[in-house]
Amino acid sequence: MRLSALGLAAVIAAGAASGAFAQEPSSCVLADPQKTLDQVTRPDFIEHDELYATTKILPAGSTIDLVLQRPYDPKLQYHPIAVGNSRVVHVGWAIVRKAPDDHPLIKNGTVLAPATLITMPLPDAVGGAWRDGTVYVVGCSGTQFQFVANVYALMSSRFYSNFLVWPLLAVLYAFAALAAAGASKRNLRWFRYLDPVVLTAGPDGKGSLTNLQLLFFSVIVVGLVTYIVARTGILSNLSLTILTLLGISGGSAALAKATDANRNHIDFENWAWFVRKGWLPPNGVSALNDATWSDVLMTDGRFDVYHFQSLTFSLAVGAALLANGFSDLASFTIPDTLLGVLGLSQVVYIAGAMVAPPSVKEINDTTTAVRAAERDFTVAANRPDPSAPPGAPPVPPADLADAIRRAGPDLYAAYIDKAQNLRIMFRSVLGPDVPDNLIQPAIRLFDVSGPSS
């Protein structure tokens, strides 16, 4: 018990001694930073130097750089004091060193060398909705004031910046969805285009991985750039990594679009024939398909490992960009190997699309042959009826049976055989089934819906 009492007394005595030592003035800055400012801001009290910020807006809650128009003196103590949002805060630490001669403010002549570079945390408490604030730097030699410098600027906060940027980005995305819905020929409600897969669907109405990737990275980069502008007032440069990333996504989307146009494009005459026959709606193939997330990972109804690889690496890079790009996009980098894997996955994806079986080309070729067979049948069916009286005006076939009797069963069988094969191919590639009544040939050269050719 006696030892415990002695130990407790020693702890109390040590605490009292440390508290008394903390109250002793160890620097020129007082415990109340406002009282320090009241002293140093008097016009003739000490030397006043110029202080410059490297950003137009000072981001509270993060580290900022200031340049002092004064040579660096390692014997001095530099004490930053931030004033803003009705608060005065003595910043606990700062990294002070000689400003490099290639610093942007020195290179553009704003500051003359030699100068001092001060890196300090700006407390989150002084930030607000872009209100005016001041940062002071007080130089001390022991307990003696040597100089004071200050810079006036707007101060931002994370809360208000996030509150402004991300809802604004959501509104812009909604406008994009409205614009896409207004320009689309598909009969979808506008809110369906809020789904990024629907918004980036390809010409066939199915989900497009390359378009989705381009939208994904573009939204992230635009959001981060806008956020940095709100925080610092500076339009951030983009690093070579980000430019490469956007280039890979944009180039892949362009190549995929070109490949689709060359290999999956239905000829206009065949498309018009499908529409007249009722095989396709007037809006074309896109009206038959509803883009889903499964389209991003599937090809011809099968899981596509190239799509999966490209998608997963894109998500990983996007997460890294969101985690590290809020402060400076100019210095954002990812390992070259990861960037190379992402680029390689895109190359493999495009190459796979280019070497895929040209199913739509086969549809075009088969449709051309079917149209030719229908034309032969219709022309034969519209010849003058040999059973009609001599000199009687030509009369078109009354019905399909009359057309078959006039043209002959062989021409009809030749057309039906080709049309049945085309129907199977059409359903396999484009999706919809064609009923029997829609594969029958036209019986007049000029039907009510136009020429049968």
VOPAGU-2260 file (C-alpha; in pm, 1 decimal, decimal comma):
REM VOPAGU-2260
SITE   aa  ch    i         X         Y         Z
SITE  MET   A    0       0,0       0,0       0,0
SITE  ARG   A    1     280,9     241,4      92,8
SITE  LEU   A    2     455,5     166,1    -240,3
SITE  SER   A    3     134,6     222,5    -435,3
SITE  ALA   A    4      77,0     556,5    -261,9
SITE  LEU   A    5     430,7     663,1    -339,4
SITE  GLY   A    6     388,1     565,1    -705,6
SITE  LEU   A    7      62,3     758,1    -736,2
SITE  ALA   A    8     222,1    1064,4    -577,9
SITE  ALA   A    9     511,0    1040,0    -822,7
SITE  VAL   A   10     271,5    1027,6   -1119,2
SITE  ILE   A   11      78,4    1331,3    -992,5
SITE  ALA   A   12     399,5    1522,2    -932,3
SITE  ALA   A   13     527,9    1438,4   -1278,6
SITE  GLY   A   14     199,3    1550,8   -1434,4
SITE  ALA   A   15     208,6    1877,3   -1245,2
SITE  ALA   A   16     568,0    1936,2   -1352,2
SITE  SER   A   17     488,5    1866,2   -1720,4
SITE  GLY   A   18     183,2    2095,2   -1707,6
SITE  ALA   A   19     390,7    2372,9   -1559,1
SITE  PHE   A   20     655,6    2322,0   -1830,3
SITE  ALA   A   21     389,6    2334,8   -2104,8
SITE  GLN   A   22     267,4    2666,8   -1974,7
SITE  GLU   A   23     612,0    2819,2   -2006,5
SITE  PRO   A   24     649,0    3019,3   -2325,1
SITE  SER   A   25     855,9    2805,6   -2562,9
SITE  SER   A   26     785,4    3015,8   -2875,4
SITE  CYS   A   27     657,4    3353,6   -2978,2
SITE  VAL   A   28     309,1    3219,1   -3053,2
SITE  LEU   A   29      74,8    3247,7   -2756,9
SITE  ALA   A   30    -173,7    2986,4   -2646,5
SITE  ASP   A   31    -448,1    3202,4   -2796,6
SITE  PRO   A   32    -350,8    3247,7   -3165,4
SITE  GLN   A   33    -583,8    3547,7   -3196,3
SITE  LYS   A   34    -375,9    3739,6   -2943,5
SITE  THR   A   35     -65,9    3658,7   -3148,5
SITE  LEU   A   36    -232,3    3796,1   -3461,5
SITE  ASP   A   37    -335,3    4109,2   -3274,5
SITE  GLN   A   38      30,9    4174,4   -3204,1
SITE  VAL   A   39     194,0    4084,3   -3535,0
SITE  THR   A   40     -62,2    4256,3   -3759,0
SITE  ARG   A   41      18,6    4597,5   -3616,2
SITE  PRO   A   42     174,2    4794,8   -3906,9
SITE  ASP   A   43     503,5    4888,7   -3739,7
SITE  PHE   A   44     549,9    4595,8   -3503,3
SITE  ILE   A   45     762,3    4358,5   -3716,6
SITE  GLU   A   46     859,3    4303,7   -4077,9
SITE  HIS   A   47     574,1    4213,3   -4314,7
SITE  ASP   A   48     658,1    3985,0   -4608,6
SITE  GLU   A   49     456,9    3857,2   -4904,2
SITE  LEU   A   50     299,4    3513,9   -4907,2
SITE  TYR   A   51     154,4    3339,3   -5214,3
SITE  ALA   A   52     -75,1    3037,7   -5250,7
SITE  THR   A   53     -23,9    2785,6   -5529,7
SITE  THR   A   54    -401,0    2748,6   -5581,4
SITE  LYS   A   55    -680,1    3001,3   -5627,8
SITE  ILE   A   56    -890,6    2833,0   -5357,5
SITE  LEU   A   57    -737,8    2686,7   -5041,9
SITE  PRO   A   58    -875,6    2335,7   -4975,2
SITE  ALA   A   59    -947,6    2298,0   -4604,0
SITE  GLY   A   60    -889,0    1951,9   -4469,9
SITE  SER   A   61    -589,7    1884,1   -4694,3
SITE  THR   A   62    -227,8    1985,6   -4735,5
SITE  ILE   A   63    -148,6    2312,4   -4912,5
SITE  ASP   A   64     168,7    2475,0   -5044,4
SITE  LEU   A   65     259,1    2838,9   -4980,5
SITE  VAL   A   66     554,6    3034,0   -5116,2
SITE  LEU   A   67     708,1    3300,7   -4891,5
SITE  GLN   A   68     893,1    3588,1   -5059,3
SITE  ARG   A   69    1182,2    3556,5   -4817,0
SITE  PRO   A   70    1499,6    3343,9   -4816,3
SITE  TYR   A   71    1474,4    3026,9   -4614,5
SITE  ASP   A   72    1639,0    3053,7   -4272,7
SITE  PRO   A   73    1682,3    2718,3   -4093,9
SITE  LYS   A   74    1735,8    2901,2   -3762,9
SITE  LEU   A   75    1382,1    3039,4   -3758,6
SITE  GLN   A   76    1060,5    2870,9   -3653,2
SITE  TYR   A   77     767,0    2908,0   -3896,2
SITE  HIS   A   78     421,9    2906,8   -3737,7
SITE  PRO   A   79     114,2    2895,0   -3968,6
SITE  ILE   A   80    -212,9    3035,4   -3833,9
SITE  ALA   A   81    -533,1    2980,2   -4034,4
SITE  VAL   A   82    -833,8    3210,5   -4006,2
SITE  GLY   A   83   -1165,3    3118,5   -4164,1
SITE  ASN   A   84   -1523,9    3017,1   -4095,7
SITE  SER   A   85   -1512,3    3234,5   -3777,7
SITE  ARG   A   86   -1225,8    3027,3   -3639,4
SITE  VAL   A   87    -858,4    3098,8   -3570,3
SITE  VAL   A   88    -639,2    2788,0   -3561,7
SITE  HIS   A   89    -269,3    2760,2   -3488,5
SITE  VAL   A   90    -154,6    2482,9   -3721,5
SITE  GLY   A   91      59,6    2236,0   -3534,4
SITE  TRP   A   92     328,0    2171,9   -3794,6
SITE  ALA   A   93     466,8    2276,5   -4129,3
SITE  ILE   A   94     742,0    2153,0   -4359,5
SITE  VAL   A   95     961,5    2446,2   -4455,3
SITE  ARG   A   96    1244,5    2440,1   -4709,2
SITE  LYS   A   97    1405,3    2644,7   -4980,3
SITE  ALA   A   98    1174,6    2686,7   -5278,6
SITE  PRO   A   99    1322,6    2518,1   -5586,1
SITE  ASP   A  100    1416,2    2746,8   -5871,4
SITE  ASP   A  101    1185,7    2558,0   -6108,0
SITE  HIS   A  102     878,3    2616,2   -5891,7
SITE  PRO   A  103     591,5    2744,0   -6113,4
SITE  LEU   A  104     551,3    3070,6   -5918,1
SITE  ILE   A  105     922,2    3141,0   -5956,1
SITE  LYS   A  106     933,1    3041,7   -6321,7
SITE  ASN   A  107     643,3    3271,7   -6412,7
SITE  GLY   A  108     794,1    3564,7   -6219,6
SITE  THR   A  109     530,0    3589,6   -5947,4
SITE  VAL   A  110     792,9    3517,7   -5681,9
SITE  LEU   A  111    1160,8    3610,5   -5699,0
SITE  ALA   A  112    1425,5    3362,6   -5586,9
SITE  PRO   A  113    1543,8    3292,9   -5326,0
SITE  ALA   A  114    1214,7    3205,5   -5159,5
SITE  THR   A  115    1074,7    2967,7   -4901,2
SITE  LEU   A  116     831,1    2684,2   -4970,3
SITE  ILE   A  117     592,8    2601,4   -4684,4
SITE  THR   A  118     384,7    2284,0   -4687,0
SITE  MET   A  119     118,8    2274,2   -4418,4
SITE  PRO   A  120    -214,9    2111,4   -4337,1
SITE  LEU   A  121    -508,7    2348,1   -4360,5
SITE  PRO   A  122    -753,6    2252,7   -4081,5
SITE  ASP   A  123   -1095,6    2139,7   -4193,9
SITE  ALA   A  124   -1252,4    2370,0   -3932,4
SITE  VAL   A  125   -1162,0    2685,3   -4128,2
SITE  GLY   A  126   -1324,9    2563,2   -4449,1
SITE  GLY   A  127   -1675,4    2645,3   -4562,8
SITE  ALA   A  128   -1888,6    2728,6   -4862,5
SITE  TRP   A  129   -1608,2    2911,0   -5044,2
SITE  ARG   A  130   -1578,4    3191,7   -4790,4
SITE  ASP   A  131   -1288,0    3431,8   -4757,1
SITE  GLY   A  132   -1009,6    3321,2   -4528,6
SITE  THR   A  133    -653,5    3409,8   -4441,3
SITE  VAL   A  134    -340,7    3210,3   -4371,5
SITE  TYR   A  135     -66,5    3378,2   -4171,8
SITE  VAL   A  136     291,0    3258,6   -4134,1
SITE  VAL   A  137     470,0    3399,3   -3829,7
SITE  GLY   A  138     846,8    3369,0   -3808,7
SITE  CYS   A  139    1006,1    3337,2   -3468,5
SITE  SER   A  140    1354,1    3322,1   -3322,9
SITE  GLY   A  141    1289,1    3173,3   -2984,3
SITE  THR   A  142    1030,7    3400,6   -2824,9
SITE  GLN   A  143    1102,6    3695,7   -3052,0
SITE  PHE   A  144     889,0    3777,5   -3355,8
SITE  GLN   A  145    1089,3    3817,6   -3678,0
SITE  PHE   A  146     832,4    3855,6   -3954,5
SITE  VAL   A  147     472,1    3791,6   -4051,7
SITE  ALA   A  148     323,4    3715,1   -4393,3
SITE  ASN   A  149     -28,8    3642,2   -4498,6
SITE  VAL   A  150    -236,5    3545,1   -4800,2
SITE  TYR   A  151    -610,6    3602,4   -4855,2
SITE  ALA   A  152    -810,0    3342,1   -5049,1
SITE  LEU   A  153   -1137,9    3157,0   -5065,4
SITE  MET   A  154   -1145,9    2840,5   -4857,5
SITE  SER   A  155   -1335,9    2529,6   -4959,8
SITE  SER   A  156   -1443,8    2221,7   -4767,8
SITE  ARG   A  157   -1487,5    1859,5   -4864,2
SITE  PHE   A  158   -1853,7    1862,8   -4762,1
SITE  TYR   A  159   -1962,0    2155,0   -4977,9
SITE  SER   A  160   -1744,2    2043,4   -5269,6
SITE  ASN   A  161   -1897,5    1695,7   -5265,5
SITE  PHE   A  162   -2243,6    1847,1   -5220,7
SITE  LEU   A  163   -2191,6    2058,0   -5532,2
SITE  VAL   A  164   -2002,0    1827,7   -5766,8
SITE  TRP   A  165   -2164,5    1486,3   -5742,9
SITE  PRO   A  166   -2530,6    1598,9   -5757,0
SITE  LEU   A  167   -2432,5    1820,7   -6050,5
SITE  LEU   A  168   -2275,0    1521,9   -6222,7
SITE  ALA   A  169   -2591,7    1319,6   -6156,3
SITE  VAL   A  170   -2803,6    1595,3   -6314,0
SITE  LEU   A  171   -2578,0    1600,2   -6621,8
SITE  TYR   A  172   -2607,1    1222,2   -6647,2
SITE  ALA   A  173   -2987,2    1250,5   -6629,0
SITE  PHE   A  174   -2981,2    1510,1   -6909,2
SITE  ALA   A  175   -2769,0    1270,3   -7115,7
SITE  ALA   A  176   -3027,3     997,0   -7055,8
SITE  LEU   A  177   -3306,4    1233,7   -7164,0
SITE  ALA   A  178   -3115,9    1329,7   -7478,5
SITE  ALA   A  179   -3050,0     965,1   -7563,2
SITE  ALA   A  180   -3416,2     878,8   -7509,0
SITE  GLY   A  181   -3526,0    1164,1   -7735,1
SITE  ALA   A  182   -3289,1    1065,6   -8014,9
SITE  SER   A  183   -3348,4     691,0   -7992,7
SITE  LYS   A  184   -3593,8     510,4   -8217,2
SITE  ARG   A  185   -3658,6     248,0   -7951,9
SITE  ASN   A  186   -3983,4     260,3   -7759,6
SITE  LEU   A  187   -3833,7     286,6   -7412,1
SITE  ARG   A  188   -3924,2     518,8   -7128,6
SITE  TRP   A  189   -3663,2     786,9   -7063,4
SITE  PHE   A  190   -3572,2     656,2   -6718,4
SITE  ARG   A  191   -3459,4     327,0   -6874,3
SITE  TYR   A  192   -3166,1     521,2   -7017,5
SITE  LEU   A  193   -3044,7     590,7   -6664,5
SITE  ASP   A  194   -2916,1     235,1   -6680,5
SITE  PRO   A  195   -2561,4     278,3   -6817,4
SITE  VAL   A  196   -2588,3     -43,2   -7018,8
SITE  VAL   A  197   -2899,7      85,7   -7196,6
SITE  LEU   A  198   -2743,0     429,2   -7243,4
SITE  THR   A  199   -2431,8     280,1   -7407,0
SITE  ALA   A  200   -2607,5       7,6   -7607,1
SITE  GLY   A  201   -2472,8     -65,2   -7953,1
SITE  PRO   A  202   -2655,1     -23,9   -8285,6
SITE  ASP   A  203   -2815,4    -366,2   -8237,3
SITE  GLY   A  204   -2970,1    -259,4   -7905,7
SITE  LYS   A  205   -2751,1    -492,2   -7699,2
SITE  GLY   A  206   -2510,7    -389,9   -7423,9
SITE  SER   A  207   -2167,5    -279,0   -7545,5
SITE  LEU   A  208   -1866,6    -339,1   -7318,2
SITE  THR   A  209   -1640,8     -86,5   -7493,5
SITE  ASN   A  210   -1902,0     190,3   -7482,5
SITE  LEU   A  211   -1968,7     112,3   -7116,1
SITE  GLN   A  212   -1595,9     133,5   -7033,4
SITE  LEU   A  213   -1562,6     467,4   -7210,9
SITE  LEU   A  214   -1860,7     607,1   -7018,5
SITE  PHE   A  215   -1725,7     464,5   -6690,8
SITE  PHE   A  216   -1382,2     625,2   -6716,7
SITE  SER   A  217   -1518,5     950,0   -6862,5
SITE  VAL   A  218   -1763,7    1000,7   -6575,1
SITE  ILE   A  219   -1492,6     931,6   -6317,0
SITE  VAL   A  220   -1240,2    1169,2   -6476,2
SITE  VAL   A  221   -1497,7    1446,9   -6531,5
SITE  GLY   A  222   -1617,4    1411,9   -6171,6
SITE  LEU   A  223   -1264,6    1426,1   -6030,0
SITE  VAL   A  224   -1165,0    1721,7   -6247,5
SITE  THR   A  225   -1476,8    1913,1   -6137,4
SITE  TYR   A  226   -1412,4    1822,6   -5774,2
SITE  ILE   A  227   -1053,1    1950,8   -5792,8
SITE  VAL   A  228   -1176,3    2274,3   -5952,1
SITE  ALA   A  229   -1427,0    2317,8   -5668,8
SITE  ARG   A  230   -1158,3    2252,0   -5408,6
SITE  THR   A  231    -866,1    2447,8   -5551,9
SITE  GLY   A  232    -999,5    2665,5   -5833,6
SITE  ILE   A  233    -739,7    2507,5   -6061,4
SITE  LEU   A  234    -815,0    2299,6   -6371,5
SITE  SER   A  235    -597,0    1998,9   -6306,0
SITE  ASN   A  236    -371,0    1851,4   -6568,1
SITE  LEU   A  237    -423,2    1487,7   -6659,0
SITE  SER   A  238    -137,6    1246,2   -6618,9
SITE  LEU   A  239      -8,9    1037,8   -6907,4
SITE  THR   A  240    -163,2     736,0   -6738,9
SITE  ILE   A  241    -512,6     887,4   -6751,1
SITE  LEU   A  242    -467,7     998,7   -7111,1
SITE  THR   A  243    -354,8     647,8   -7201,5
SITE  LEU   A  244    -651,8     502,7   -7014,4
SITE  LEU   A  245    -899,6     723,7   -7199,3
SITE  GLY   A  246    -718,4     653,2   -7525,6
SITE  ILE   A  247    -747,5     277,8   -7473,9
SITE  SER   A  248   -1119,2     305,7   -7394,4
SITE  GLY   A  249   -1196,0     548,2   -7678,6
SITE  GLY   A  250    -987,0     358,1   -7932,5
SITE  SER   A  251   -1149,5      29,2   -7836,2
SITE  ALA   A  252   -1497,8     179,7   -7868,3
SITE  ALA   A  253   -1412,2     323,1   -8212,1
SITE  LEU   A  254   -1264,0      -6,2   -8335,2
SITE  ALA   A  255   -1558,9    -201,2   -8200,0
SITE  LYS   A  256   -1798,8      35,3   -8377,4
SITE  ALA   A  257   -1607,3       4,0   -8705,6
SITE  THR   A  258   -1595,9    -373,8   -8671,0
SITE  ASP   A  259   -1967,5    -387,4   -8602,4
SITE  ALA   A  260   -2040,6    -165,0   -8902,0
SITE  ASN   A  261   -1830,4    -382,4   -9133,0
SITE  ARG   A  262   -1932,7    -723,9   -9010,1
SITE  ASN   A  263   -2277,8    -684,0   -8851,4
SITE  HIS   A  264   -2449,4    -442,3   -9087,8
SITE  ILE   A  265   -2761,6    -552,2   -9272,8
SITE  ASP   A  266   -2771,0    -415,3   -9626,6
SITE  PHE   A  267   -3034,6    -148,3   -9674,8
SITE  GLU   A  268   -3228,8    -340,5   -9943,4
SITE  ASN   A  269   -3236,2    -649,5   -9723,9
SITE  TRP   A  270   -3338,4    -442,6   -9422,3
SITE  ALA   A  271   -3620,9    -283,9   -9623,1
SITE  TRP   A  272   -3732,5    -630,2   -9738,4
SITE  PHE   A  273   -3741,7    -751,9   -9376,5
SITE  VAL   A  274   -3949,7    -449,3   -9277,0
SITE  ARG   A  275   -4196,1    -493,0   -9567,1
SITE  LYS   A  276   -4232,2    -862,3   -9492,1
SITE  GLY   A  277   -4292,2    -789,1   -9122,9
SITE  TRP   A  278   -3980,7    -969,4   -9003,5
SITE  LEU   A  279   -3837,7    -650,6   -8854,3
SITE  PRO   A  280   -4011,7    -345,3   -8704,9
SITE  PRO   A  281   -3955,8     -12,2   -8881,5
SITE  ASN   A  282   -3698,3      86,6   -8617,3
SITE  GLY   A  283   -3475,3    -202,3   -8715,9
SITE  VAL   A  284   -3281,0    -456,7   -8514,2
SITE  SER   A  285   -3232,0    -229,2   -8213,5
SITE  ALA   A  286   -3606,4    -237,5   -8142,7
SITE  LEU   A  287   -3589,4    -615,2   -8096,9
SITE  ASN   A  288   -3329,1    -616,0   -7821,0
SITE  ASP   A  289   -3333,8    -479,1   -7468,3
SITE  ALA   A  290   -2982,0    -415,7   -7338,6
SITE  THR   A  291   -2903,2    -602,1   -7016,4
SITE  TRP   A  292   -2595,7    -643,3   -6799,9
SITE  SER   A  293   -2560,2    -999,6   -6920,4
SITE  ASP   A  294   -2479,2    -863,8   -7268,3
SITE  VAL   A  295   -2157,8    -716,9   -7123,7
SITE  LEU   A  296   -2028,3   -1062,1   -7028,1
SITE  MET   A  297   -2188,7   -1279,8   -7295,6
SITE  THR   A  298   -2120,5   -1337,6   -7663,2
SITE  ASP   A  299   -2370,2   -1536,9   -7871,4
SITE  GLY   A  300   -2529,2   -1670,4   -7552,4
SITE  ARG   A  301   -2200,1   -1790,0   -7400,6
SITE  PHE   A  302   -1983,2   -1650,0   -7121,2
SITE  ASP   A  303   -1696,8   -1453,8   -7275,9
SITE  VAL   A  304   -1374,9   -1465,8   -7070,6
SITE  TYR   A  305   -1229,4   -1171,9   -7267,9
SITE  HIS   A  306   -1524,4    -955,3   -7166,2
SITE  PHE   A  307   -1484,7   -1065,9   -6804,5
SITE  GLN   A  308   -1112,2    -989,3   -6802,0
SITE  SER   A  309   -1158,0    -647,2   -6954,2
SITE  LEU   A  310   -1444,9    -558,6   -6720,1
SITE  THR   A  311   -1268,7    -666,3   -6398,3
SITE  PHE   A  312    -947,7    -480,4   -6480,1
SITE  SER   A  313   -1150,1    -170,8   -6570,1
SITE  LEU   A  314   -1324,3    -183,0   -6232,0
SITE  ALA   A  315    -988,7    -219,2   -6054,4
SITE  VAL   A  316    -838,6      79,3   -6238,3
SITE  GLY   A  317   -1152,3     286,9   -6179,4
SITE  ALA   A  318   -1138,6     210,1   -5805,9
SITE  ALA   A  319    -771,4     316,0   -5795,2
SITE  LEU   A  320    -858,0     636,0   -5978,5
SITE  LEU   A  321   -1134,1     718,2   -5729,6
SITE  ALA   A  322    -912,0     634,9   -5432,7
SITE  ASN   A  323    -612,2     844,3   -5538,9
SITE  GLY   A  324    -733,2    1105,8   -5785,3
SITE  PHE   A  325    -914,9    1348,7   -5555,7
SITE  SER   A  326    -607,7    1561,9   -5491,7
SITE  ASP   A  327    -407,6    1569,1   -5814,2
SITE  LEU   A  328    -484,9    1397,8   -6142,0
SITE  ALA   A  329    -157,8    1520,7   -6291,1
SITE  SER   A  330      45,0    1277,3   -6081,1
SITE  PHE   A  331    -193,0     980,5   -6087,0
SITE  THR   A  332     -23,9     665,2   -6208,0
SITE  ILE   A  333     -93,9     296,6   -6208,8
SITE  PRO   A  334     164,2      23,6   -6270,6
SITE  ASP   A  335     259,1      -5,4   -6636,1
SITE  THR   A  336     198,6    -378,8   -6617,4
SITE  LEU   A  337    -163,9    -326,8   -6509,5
SITE  LEU   A  338    -215,7     -66,5   -6780,9
SITE  GLY   A  339     -60,6    -308,5   -7029,0
SITE  VAL   A  340    -291,6    -589,6   -6919,8
SITE  LEU   A  341    -592,4    -361,3   -6964,9
SITE  GLY   A  342    -474,9    -261,7   -7311,7
SITE  LEU   A  343    -401,2    -624,0   -7401,9
SITE  SER   A  344    -746,6    -734,2   -7289,0
SITE  GLN   A  345    -898,0    -468,2   -7514,7
SITE  VAL   A  346    -685,6    -584,8   -7808,8
SITE  VAL   A  347    -790,4    -945,3   -7751,9
SITE  TYR   A  348   -1154,8    -838,5   -7725,1
SITE  ILE   A  349   -1144,2    -644,1   -8054,1
SITE  ALA   A  350    -947,1    -919,8   -8226,3
SITE  GLY   A  351   -1205,5   -1174,2   -8112,3
SITE  ALA   A  352   -1482,7    -960,6   -8258,5
SITE  MET   A  353   -1295,5    -927,2   -8587,3
SITE  VAL   A  354   -1236,8   -1301,0   -8629,3
SITE  ALA   A  355   -1584,8   -1402,9   -8512,4
SITE  PRO   A  356   -1797,9   -1580,8   -8772,0
SITE  PRO   A  357   -1964,7   -1320,4   -8995,7
SITE  SER   A  358   -2317,5   -1433,3   -8915,0
SITE  VAL   A  359   -2482,9   -1111,7   -9035,8
SITE  LYS   A  360   -2290,0   -1134,1   -9363,3
SITE  GLU   A  361   -2436,8   -1481,6   -9410,1
SITE  ILE   A  362   -2782,3   -1337,4   -9342,7
SITE  ASN   A  363   -2719,0   -1071,2   -9605,5
SITE  ASP   A  364   -2607,8   -1329,5   -9862,7
SITE  THR   A  365   -2896,9   -1563,9   -9787,9
SITE  THR   A  366   -3151,6   -1279,7   -9789,4
SITE  THR   A  367   -3028,8   -1163,9  -10129,3
SITE  ALA   A  368   -3079,8   -1516,6  -10263,1
SITE  VAL   A  369   -3428,1   -1538,5  -10105,8
SITE  ARG   A  370   -3528,3   -1204,3  -10257,0
SITE  ALA   A  371   -3411,0   -1323,4  -10597,3
SITE  ALA   A  372   -3612,0   -1647,1  -10562,8
SITE  GLU   A  373   -3919,8   -1447,7  -10457,3
SITE  ARG   A  374   -3874,4   -1215,8  -10754,5
SITE  ASP   A  375   -3857,1   -1510,8  -10994,3
SITE  PHE   A  376   -4172,6   -1658,9  -10845,6
SITE  THR   A  377   -4365,4   -1330,3  -10848,5
SITE  VAL   A  378   -4268,2   -1244,7  -11207,4
SITE  ALA   A  379   -4375,8   -1591,2  -11323,0
SITE  ALA   A  380   -4700,9   -1565,6  -11126,3
SITE  ASN   A  381   -4788,1   -1231,6  -11290,1
SITE  ARG   A  382   -4748,2   -1345,6  -11649,7
SITE  PRO   A  383   -5069,9   -1350,1  -11857,2
SITE  ASP   A  384   -5288,5   -1640,7  -11756,1
SITE  PRO   A  385   -5280,9   -1894,7  -12040,8
SITE  SER   A  386   -5634,0   -2000,7  -11948,0
SITE  ALA   A  387   -5770,5   -1647,1  -11996,0
SITE  PRO   A  388   -5961,1   -1557,9  -12315,5
SITE  PRO   A  389   -5745,6   -1415,0  -12596,6
SITE  GLY   A  390   -5712,5   -1034,4  -12575,6
SITE  ALA   A  391   -5822,7   -1017,9  -12212,9
SITE  PRO   A  392   -5624,3    -768,2  -11999,7
SITE  PRO   A  393   -5368,4    -927,9  -11765,2
SITE  VAL   A  394   -5510,9   -1001,5  -11423,3
SITE  PRO   A  395   -5285,3   -1055,1  -11119,1
SITE  PRO   A  396   -5319,3   -1377,8  -10923,8
SITE  ALA   A  397   -5623,8   -1389,2  -10703,4
SITE  ASP   A  398   -5447,8   -1563,3  -10415,3
SITE  LEU   A  399   -5137,9   -1766,1  -10330,9
SITE  ALA   A  400   -5284,2   -2086,7  -10473,2
SITE  ASP   A  401   -5353,5   -1908,1  -10803,4
SITE  ALA   A  402   -4998,5   -1768,4  -10801,7
SITE  ILE   A  403   -4852,7   -2117,4  -10747,3
SITE  ARG   A  404   -5067,0   -2257,6  -11029,3
SITE  ARG   A  405   -4939,1   -1988,1  -11267,6
SITE  ALA   A  406   -4571,5   -1988,2  -11164,3
SITE  GLY   A  407   -4541,3   -2359,1  -11110,5
SITE  PRO   A  408   -4470,2   -2551,2  -10791,0
SITE  ASP   A  409   -4096,0   -2572,1  -10861,0
SITE  LEU   A  410   -4038,5   -2195,8  -10831,8
SITE  TYR   A  411   -4253,1   -2185,1  -10518,3
SITE  ALA   A  412   -4065,1   -2479,3  -10362,0
SITE  ALA   A  413   -3729,9   -2316,7  -10446,2
SITE  TYR   A  414   -3834,7   -1996,6  -10269,8
SITE  ILE   A  415   -3988,5   -2167,8   -9964,8
SITE  ASP   A  416   -3678,7   -2383,2   -9911,8
SITE  LYS   A  417   -3451,7   -2077,3   -9908,1
SITE  ALA   A  418   -3698,5   -1876,7   -9694,3
SITE  GLN   A  419   -3719,4   -2154,8   -9432,7
SITE  ASN   A  420   -3339,4   -2162,8   -9402,6
SITE  LEU   A  421   -3331,7   -1784,0   -9374,0
SITE  ARG   A  422   -3595,2   -1794,7   -9099,3
SITE  ILE   A  423   -3380,6   -2034,5   -8894,9
SITE  MET   A  424   -3073,5   -1815,6   -8945,1
SITE  PHE   A  425   -3271,1   -1497,2   -8867,9
SITE  ARG   A  426   -3397,8   -1637,3   -8539,1
SITE  SER   A  427   -3052,6   -1764,7   -8439,0
SITE  VAL   A  428   -2869,3   -1436,8   -8504,6
SITE  LEU   A  429   -3124,7   -1161,1   -8453,2
SITE  GLY   A  430   -3360,3   -1319,7   -8204,6
SITE  PRO   A  431   -3725,9   -1307,9   -8313,5
SITE  ASP   A  432   -3913,2   -1600,5   -8463,0
SITE  VAL   A  433   -4096,2   -1549,7   -8791,0
SITE  PRO   A  434   -4444,8   -1704,2   -8825,3
SITE  ASP   A  435   -4530,0   -1915,3   -9128,7
SITE  ASN   A  436   -4761,2   -1658,9   -9284,4
SITE  LEU   A  437   -4477,7   -1401,9   -9303,6
SITE  ILE   A  438   -4245,7   -1622,0   -9507,5
SITE  GLN   A  439   -4492,0   -1662,4   -9795,8
SITE  PRO   A  440   -4384,3   -1491,0  -10120,4
SITE  ALA   A  441   -4546,2   -1180,9  -10260,5
SITE  ILE   A  442   -4801,4   -1271,4  -10528,8
SITE  ARG   A  443   -4810,9    -934,4  -10707,2
SITE  LEU   A  444   -4527,5    -732,5  -10854,0
SITE  PHE   A  445   -4656,1    -423,0  -10674,6
SITE  ASP   A  446   -4816,4    -512,0  -10347,0
SITE  VAL   A  447   -4996,1    -260,9  -10125,2
SITE  SER   A  448   -4676,7    -215,3   -9926,9
SITE  GLY   A  449   -4464,2    -141,1  -10233,1
SITE  PRO   A  450   -4244,1    -336,2  -10471,5
SITE  SER   A  451   -4179,7    -690,6  -10366,6
SITE  SER   A  452   -3818,3    -680,9  -10470,4
